[in-house]
């Protein structure tokens, strides 16, 4: 159940419909469309490196760096 405090008042998000915010959103969507259509080839080329970067970051975060010492070895 929703309590009265959890319900968002529609008047409190009125700034989302202001002309300035709508203009910024329209310009951002046009810029995104231009970048995707004009530079889509570069995006596909960059996506080839994503699995390599994900593996590298997973290795670093899973091992917490290259310090592979165990707690028993530190004594």
ZIZI-V285476 format. One record per helix or strand. SS is the DSSP state (hx for helix, st for strand). FROM is the first residue (numbers start at 1). TO is the last residue. Records with the same first field share a line. If there is no record, write none. Layout:
# ZIZI-V285476
SS: FROM-TO / FROM-TO
This chain:
# ZIZI-V285476
hx: 10-17 / 19-38 / 40-47 / 50-63 / 71-74
